[in-house]
Amino acid sequence: MYKLKQIPSDFIVEEINKDLKLNESGNYSTYKLTKKEYNTVDAIRRISDKWNIPIKFFNFAGTKDRNAITYQYITISKGPRKDLELKDLKLEYLGQREERLNLGNLDGNKFIITIRNIDQKPKTISSMPNYFDSQRFGRDDNNDVVGKLIIEKEFQKAEELIGEKIEKLPKNIAKMYVHAYQSRLFNDMLKKRIGKVENSKFEDFLFPKNKLENENLPLIGFGTEETEEVEEILEKEDITLRDFIIRRHSYLSSEGESRNSFIEIKKLKVDEIEDDYLNEGKKKCKVEFILPSGSYATIAIKAMLAR
């Protein structure tokens, strides 16, 4: 079985933001954050403690994993106009912005990844199914289960799994559970669509042998159009679109949206395989590519390894 992230330098992620709109004025100080051994939230907590600035003043465009070397942009409302360097964390002051960064305010992510413990060179591919990967479903792989319980108004059962009252959770954390359930339904619909053509299986995912047209699929909510595809999955799940209206916790209601079923992998470079000194008798391979925001590099790797 292939291995990722055996050492931090195996997984390098750099945000692409072509227009940060920096100047000398504006309320939001903008920084480039370089880190390893921290996820984004923990890194921000560390900076918050060091500079004695409340966490609510920090904003960022995307979350980044702990087990990687990552480069990303953050804003701090009226933050210090200076750099900061701590163990495994560096903040470089870039300038001011009129607006804070928000989730999704980036053009994509560049990945440099070393795939270890393999026997053959990964395939060169131009596109991939836009599945959500396991990171979306939480450490215990049950965020979608909690999300469905919330949709079904089984709040007590959901809270037993979470270990906390829903109203005590930060709203963005509570929403994460509903989003995870929507993501699982999206994956199920995409997998069913790919299952109708010649495909290869890798782990729990299906990958088409030939390129398919990119057609949007819904992240189902109360405003989703009831196509035959949607009706089938609603029946299978024993839910209705109106179940996504949650009056008790109205901020958890979701109208739904659409997502590309396939996305382009840009500027893919696959190096030749080499001996893997961390896994005796096996090979390693470095790959580089760019994905749009919200797409998973780990899915790209699986697509390259699927046979």
VEXKOLTI-896504 format. One record per residue (C-alpha): residue number from 0; residue in one letter; x, y, z. Coordinates in steps of 0.5 Angstrom, whole numbers, plus 500, padded with zeros to 3 digits. Each point is the difference from the previous one (the first is absolute). Layout:
// residues N
r nr->NUM; rest->A; X->X; Y->Y; Z->Z
...
END
This chain:
// residues 307
r nr->0; rest->M; X->500; Y->500; Z->500
r nr->1; rest->Y; X->503; Y->507; Z->498
r nr->2; rest->K; X->502; Y->505; Z->506
r nr->3; rest->L; X->499; Y->507; Z->500
r nr->4; rest->K; X->503; Y->505; Z->505
r nr->5; rest->Q; X->505; Y->496; Z->503
r nr->6; rest->I; X->504; Y->506; Z->501
r nr->7; rest->P; X->497; Y->507; Z->500
r nr->8; rest->S; X->504; Y->502; Z->493
r nr->9; rest->D; X->497; Y->494; Z->497
r nr->10; rest->F; X->493; Y->505; Z->499
r nr->11; rest->I; X->501; Y->507; Z->499
r nr->12; rest->V; X->494; Y->504; Z->498
r nr->13; rest->E; X->501; Y->508; Z->498
r nr->14; rest->E; X->493; Y->504; Z->499
r nr->15; rest->I; X->500; Y->504; Z->494
r nr->16; rest->N; X->497; Y->507; Z->500
r nr->17; rest->K; X->501; Y->504; Z->494
r nr->18; rest->D; X->497; Y->506; Z->503
r nr->19; rest->L; X->501; Y->502; Z->507
r nr->20; rest->K; X->498; Y->507; Z->499
r nr->21; rest->L; X->506; Y->502; Z->505
r nr->22; rest->N; X->501; Y->508; Z->501
r nr->23; rest->E; X->503; Y->504; Z->506
r nr->24; rest->S; X->493; Y->502; Z->503
r nr->25; rest->G; X->494; Y->495; Z->502
r nr->26; rest->N; X->498; Y->497; Z->506
r nr->27; rest->Y; X->502; Y->493; Z->499
r nr->28; rest->S; X->507; Y->498; Z->501
r nr->29; rest->T; X->502; Y->495; Z->495
r nr->30; rest->Y; X->506; Y->494; Z->501
r nr->31; rest->K; X->503; Y->494; Z->497
r nr->32; rest->L; X->500; Y->495; Z->505
r nr->33; rest->T; X->505; Y->494; Z->499
r nr->34; rest->K; X->499; Y->494; Z->505
r nr->35; rest->K; X->501; Y->493; Z->501
r nr->36; rest->E; X->497; Y->495; Z->506
r nr->37; rest->Y; X->494; Y->505; Z->501
r nr->38; rest->N; X->494; Y->500; Z->497
r nr->39; rest->T; X->497; Y->507; Z->498
r nr->40; rest->V; X->496; Y->501; Z->506
r nr->41; rest->D; X->505; Y->498; Z->505
r nr->42; rest->A; X->505; Y->505; Z->496
r nr->43; rest->I; X->495; Y->505; Z->501
r nr->44; rest->R; X->499; Y->499; Z->507
r nr->45; rest->R; X->508; Y->500; Z->501
r nr->46; rest->I; X->501; Y->507; Z->497
r nr->47; rest->S; X->494; Y->502; Z->504
r nr->48; rest->D; X->503; Y->498; Z->506
r nr->49; rest->K; X->507; Y->503; Z->498
r nr->50; rest->W; X->497; Y->507; Z->498
r nr->51; rest->N; X->494; Y->500; Z->505
r nr->52; rest->I; X->495; Y->501; Z->494
r nr->53; rest->P; X->493; Y->497; Z->501
r nr->54; rest->I; X->499; Y->494; Z->495
r nr->55; rest->K; X->494; Y->503; Z->497
r nr->56; rest->F; X->504; Y->506; Z->497
r nr->57; rest->F; X->504; Y->494; Z->495
r nr->58; rest->N; X->497; Y->498; Z->494
r nr->59; rest->F; X->503; Y->495; Z->494
r nr->60; rest->A; X->498; Y->498; Z->493
r nr->61; rest->G; X->501; Y->492; Z->502
r nr->62; rest->T; X->501; Y->495; Z->505
r nr->63; rest->K; X->507; Y->496; Z->499
r nr->64; rest->D; X->502; Y->494; Z->504
r nr->65; rest->R; X->505; Y->499; Z->505
r nr->66; rest->N; X->504; Y->494; Z->497
r nr->67; rest->A; X->503; Y->505; Z->494
r nr->68; rest->I; X->504; Y->506; Z->499
r nr->69; rest->T; X->495; Y->505; Z->498
r nr->70; rest->Y; X->500; Y->507; Z->497
r nr->71; rest->Q; X->493; Y->504; Z->501
r nr->72; rest->Y; X->498; Y->507; Z->501
r nr->73; rest->I; X->496; Y->503; Z->506
r nr->74; rest->T; X->498; Y->507; Z->502
r nr->75; rest->I; X->499; Y->503; Z->507
r nr->76; rest->S; X->496; Y->506; Z->501
r nr->77; rest->K; X->504; Y->505; Z->502
r nr->78; rest->G; X->506; Y->496; Z->501
r nr->79; rest->P; X->507; Y->501; Z->501
r nr->80; rest->R; X->504; Y->503; Z->494
r nr->81; rest->K; X->506; Y->495; Z->501
r nr->82; rest->D; X->503; Y->493; Z->500
r nr->83; rest->L; X->499; Y->494; Z->505
r nr->84; rest->E; X->505; Y->494; Z->500
r nr->85; rest->L; X->498; Y->494; Z->505
r nr->86; rest->K; X->502; Y->493; Z->500
r nr->87; rest->D; X->497; Y->497; Z->494
r nr->88; rest->L; X->496; Y->506; Z->498
r nr->89; rest->K; X->502; Y->506; Z->496
r nr->90; rest->L; X->496; Y->506; Z->499
r nr->91; rest->E; X->502; Y->505; Z->495
r nr->92; rest->Y; X->496; Y->507; Z->499
r nr->93; rest->L; X->498; Y->502; Z->493
r nr->94; rest->G; X->496; Y->506; Z->501
r nr->95; rest->Q; X->493; Y->503; Z->501
r nr->96; rest->R; X->493; Y->498; Z->497
r nr->97; rest->E; X->493; Y->503; Z->500
r nr->98; rest->E; X->497; Y->494; Z->501
r nr->99; rest->R; X->501; Y->494; Z->504
r nr->100; rest->L; X->502; Y->493; Z->497
r nr->101; rest->N; X->494; Y->495; Z->500
r nr->102; rest->L; X->500; Y->492; Z->499
r nr->103; rest->G; X->500; Y->499; Z->493
r nr->104; rest->N; X->504; Y->507; Z->498
r nr->105; rest->L; X->505; Y->496; Z->496
r nr->106; rest->D; X->502; Y->498; Z->493
r nr->107; rest->G; X->502; Y->493; Z->502
r nr->108; rest->N; X->505; Y->496; Z->503
r nr->109; rest->K; X->507; Y->498; Z->497
r nr->110; rest->F; X->502; Y->493; Z->503
r nr->111; rest->I; X->507; Y->497; Z->500
r nr->112; rest->I; X->499; Y->493; Z->503
r nr->113; rest->T; X->505; Y->494; Z->501
r nr->114; rest->I; X->496; Y->493; Z->499
r nr->115; rest->R; X->503; Y->494; Z->504
r nr->116; rest->N; X->500; Y->493; Z->500
r nr->117; rest->I; X->498; Y->499; Z->493
r nr->118; rest->D; X->502; Y->495; Z->495
r nr->119; rest->Q; X->499; Y->504; Z->493
r nr->120; rest->K; X->500; Y->507; Z->498
r nr->121; rest->P; X->493; Y->503; Z->501
r nr->122; rest->K; X->496; Y->502; Z->493
r nr->123; rest->T; X->500; Y->507; Z->497
r nr->124; rest->I; X->493; Y->502; Z->500
r nr->125; rest->S; X->496; Y->506; Z->498
r nr->126; rest->S; X->494; Y->500; Z->504
r nr->127; rest->M; X->497; Y->497; Z->506
r nr->128; rest->P; X->493; Y->499; Z->503
r nr->129; rest->N; X->499; Y->505; Z->505
r nr->130; rest->Y; X->499; Y->496; Z->506
r nr->131; rest->F; X->500; Y->502; Z->507
r nr->132; rest->D; X->505; Y->496; Z->504
r nr->133; rest->S; X->501; Y->497; Z->507
r nr->134; rest->Q; X->502; Y->507; Z->503
r nr->135; rest->R; X->493; Y->502; Z->499
r nr->136; rest->F; X->497; Y->495; Z->504
r nr->137; rest->G; X->504; Y->501; Z->507
r nr->138; rest->R; X->505; Y->496; Z->504
r nr->139; rest->D; X->495; Y->495; Z->502
r nr->140; rest->D; X->497; Y->500; Z->493
r nr->141; rest->N; X->493; Y->501; Z->502
r nr->142; rest->N; X->499; Y->508; Z->499
r nr->143; rest->D; X->495; Y->498; Z->495
r nr->144; rest->V; X->496; Y->495; Z->504
r nr->145; rest->V; X->499; Y->506; Z->505
r nr->146; rest->G; X->498; Y->504; Z->495
r nr->147; rest->K; X->495; Y->496; Z->498
r nr->148; rest->L; X->497; Y->499; Z->507
r nr->149; rest->I; X->500; Y->508; Z->500
r nr->150; rest->I; X->496; Y->500; Z->493
r nr->151; rest->E; X->495; Y->494; Z->503
r nr->152; rest->K; X->499; Y->505; Z->506
r nr->153; rest->E; X->503; Y->495; Z->505
r nr->154; rest->F; X->504; Y->505; Z->504
r nr->155; rest->Q; X->501; Y->496; Z->506
r nr->156; rest->K; X->503; Y->494; Z->496
r nr->157; rest->A; X->505; Y->505; Z->496
r nr->158; rest->E; X->502; Y->503; Z->507
r nr->159; rest->E; X->502; Y->493; Z->503
r nr->160; rest->L; X->504; Y->499; Z->494
r nr->161; rest->I; X->503; Y->507; Z->500
r nr->162; rest->G; X->501; Y->500; Z->508
r nr->163; rest->E; X->497; Y->507; Z->500
r nr->164; rest->K; X->494; Y->504; Z->500
r nr->165; rest->I; X->499; Y->503; Z->493
r nr->166; rest->E; X->498; Y->507; Z->502
r nr->167; rest->K; X->507; Y->500; Z->504
r nr->168; rest->L; X->504; Y->498; Z->493
r nr->169; rest->P; X->503; Y->506; Z->496
r nr->170; rest->K; X->495; Y->501; Z->494
r nr->171; rest->N; X->505; Y->498; Z->495
r nr->172; rest->I; X->502; Y->494; Z->504
r nr->173; rest->A; X->493; Y->498; Z->500
r nr->174; rest->K; X->499; Y->501; Z->493
r nr->175; rest->M; X->505; Y->496; Z->498
r nr->176; rest->Y; X->496; Y->494; Z->502
r nr->177; rest->V; X->495; Y->502; Z->495
r nr->178; rest->H; X->505; Y->501; Z->495
r nr->179; rest->A; X->503; Y->493; Z->501
r nr->180; rest->Y; X->493; Y->497; Z->499
r nr->181; rest->Q; X->499; Y->504; Z->493
r nr->182; rest->S; X->507; Y->498; Z->498
r nr->183; rest->R; X->499; Y->493; Z->501
r nr->184; rest->L; X->493; Y->500; Z->496
r nr->185; rest->F; X->504; Y->504; Z->495
r nr->186; rest->N; X->506; Y->494; Z->500
r nr->187; rest->D; X->494; Y->495; Z->499
r nr->188; rest->M; X->497; Y->503; Z->494
r nr->189; rest->L; X->507; Y->501; Z->497
r nr->190; rest->K; X->502; Y->493; Z->501
r nr->191; rest->K; X->493; Y->497; Z->497
r nr->192; rest->R; X->501; Y->504; Z->494
r nr->193; rest->I; X->507; Y->498; Z->499
r nr->194; rest->G; X->498; Y->493; Z->502
r nr->195; rest->K; X->496; Y->500; Z->493
r nr->196; rest->V; X->506; Y->500; Z->496
r nr->197; rest->E; X->507; Y->496; Z->500
r nr->198; rest->N; X->504; Y->502; Z->506
r nr->199; rest->S; X->505; Y->498; Z->505
r nr->200; rest->K; X->499; Y->499; Z->507
r nr->201; rest->F; X->505; Y->503; Z->505
r nr->202; rest->E; X->498; Y->500; Z->508
r nr->203; rest->D; X->493; Y->502; Z->500
r nr->204; rest->F; X->500; Y->504; Z->494
r nr->205; rest->L; X->499; Y->499; Z->493
r nr->206; rest->F; X->504; Y->503; Z->494
r nr->207; rest->P; X->498; Y->500; Z->493
r nr->208; rest->K; X->504; Y->497; Z->495
r nr->209; rest->N; X->499; Y->505; Z->495
r nr->210; rest->K; X->498; Y->508; Z->501
r nr->211; rest->L; X->493; Y->501; Z->501
r nr->212; rest->E; X->497; Y->507; Z->499
r nr->213; rest->N; X->500; Y->505; Z->506
r nr->214; rest->E; X->492; Y->501; Z->502
r nr->215; rest->N; X->499; Y->503; Z->507
r nr->216; rest->L; X->497; Y->496; Z->505
r nr->217; rest->P; X->496; Y->503; Z->506
r nr->218; rest->L; X->502; Y->500; Z->507
r nr->219; rest->I; X->493; Y->499; Z->502
r nr->220; rest->G; X->496; Y->505; Z->504
r nr->221; rest->F; X->493; Y->502; Z->501
r nr->222; rest->G; X->500; Y->504; Z->493
r nr->223; rest->T; X->503; Y->495; Z->496
r nr->224; rest->E; X->496; Y->498; Z->494
r nr->225; rest->E; X->497; Y->493; Z->500
r nr->226; rest->T; X->503; Y->496; Z->494
r nr->227; rest->E; X->500; Y->493; Z->500
r nr->228; rest->E; X->507; Y->499; Z->502
r nr->229; rest->V; X->498; Y->504; Z->506
r nr->230; rest->E; X->493; Y->497; Z->502
r nr->231; rest->E; X->504; Y->493; Z->500
r nr->232; rest->I; X->505; Y->502; Z->505
r nr->233; rest->L; X->494; Y->503; Z->504
r nr->234; rest->E; X->496; Y->494; Z->500
r nr->235; rest->K; X->506; Y->496; Z->502
r nr->236; rest->E; X->502; Y->504; Z->506
r nr->237; rest->D; X->493; Y->501; Z->502
r nr->238; rest->I; X->500; Y->507; Z->500
r nr->239; rest->T; X->497; Y->506; Z->496
r nr->240; rest->L; X->502; Y->507; Z->498
r nr->241; rest->R; X->496; Y->503; Z->505
r nr->242; rest->D; X->504; Y->497; Z->506
r nr->243; rest->F; X->506; Y->504; Z->498
r nr->244; rest->I; X->496; Y->506; Z->503
r nr->245; rest->I; X->502; Y->500; Z->508
r nr->246; rest->R; X->495; Y->504; Z->504
r nr->247; rest->R; X->503; Y->499; Z->507
r nr->248; rest->H; X->507; Y->502; Z->497
r nr->249; rest->S; X->499; Y->504; Z->494
r nr->250; rest->Y; X->507; Y->502; Z->499
r nr->251; rest->L; X->501; Y->492; Z->498
r nr->252; rest->S; X->494; Y->501; Z->494
r nr->253; rest->S; X->503; Y->499; Z->494
r nr->254; rest->E; X->498; Y->502; Z->493
r nr->255; rest->G; X->505; Y->496; Z->496
r nr->256; rest->E; X->504; Y->501; Z->495
r nr->257; rest->S; X->504; Y->497; Z->494
r nr->258; rest->R; X->507; Y->497; Z->499
r nr->259; rest->N; X->504; Y->498; Z->494
r nr->260; rest->S; X->500; Y->492; Z->499
r nr->261; rest->F; X->507; Y->500; Z->497
r nr->262; rest->I; X->505; Y->506; Z->500
r nr->263; rest->E; X->507; Y->501; Z->496
r nr->264; rest->I; X->506; Y->498; Z->503
r nr->265; rest->K; X->505; Y->506; Z->498
r nr->266; rest->K; X->507; Y->500; Z->499
r nr->267; rest->L; X->501; Y->493; Z->502
r nr->268; rest->K; X->507; Y->497; Z->500
r nr->269; rest->V; X->502; Y->493; Z->502
r nr->270; rest->D; X->507; Y->499; Z->501
r nr->271; rest->E; X->504; Y->493; Z->499
r nr->272; rest->I; X->499; Y->495; Z->506
r nr->273; rest->E; X->506; Y->499; Z->504
r nr->274; rest->D; X->502; Y->495; Z->506
r nr->275; rest->D; X->496; Y->502; Z->506
r nr->276; rest->Y; X->505; Y->500; Z->506
r nr->277; rest->L; X->494; Y->500; Z->505
r nr->278; rest->N; X->497; Y->494; Z->498
r nr->279; rest->E; X->505; Y->495; Z->498
r nr->280; rest->G; X->499; Y->496; Z->493
r nr->281; rest->K; X->495; Y->506; Z->498
r nr->282; rest->K; X->500; Y->506; Z->495
r nr->283; rest->K; X->498; Y->507; Z->501
r nr->284; rest->C; X->498; Y->505; Z->495
r nr->285; rest->K; X->499; Y->508; Z->501
r nr->286; rest->V; X->494; Y->503; Z->496
r nr->287; rest->E; X->498; Y->507; Z->499
r nr->288; rest->F; X->494; Y->503; Z->498
r nr->289; rest->I; X->495; Y->506; Z->501
r nr->290; rest->L; X->492; Y->499; Z->503
r nr->291; rest->P; X->495; Y->505; Z->501
r nr->292; rest->S; X->498; Y->502; Z->507
r nr->293; rest->G; X->495; Y->494; Z->503
r nr->294; rest->S; X->503; Y->494; Z->496
r nr->295; rest->Y; X->504; Y->495; Z->503
r nr->296; rest->A; X->507; Y->498; Z->499
r nr->297; rest->T; X->500; Y->493; Z->503
r nr->298; rest->I; X->494; Y->499; Z->495
r nr->299; rest->A; X->505; Y->502; Z->494
r nr->300; rest->I; X->505; Y->495; Z->503
r nr->301; rest->K; X->495; Y->494; Z->500
r nr->302; rest->A; X->498; Y->502; Z->493
r nr->303; rest->M; X->507; Y->499; Z->498
r nr->304; rest->L; X->501; Y->494; Z->503
r nr->305; rest->A; X->494; Y->497; Z->498
r nr->306; rest->R; X->501; Y->494; Z->495
END
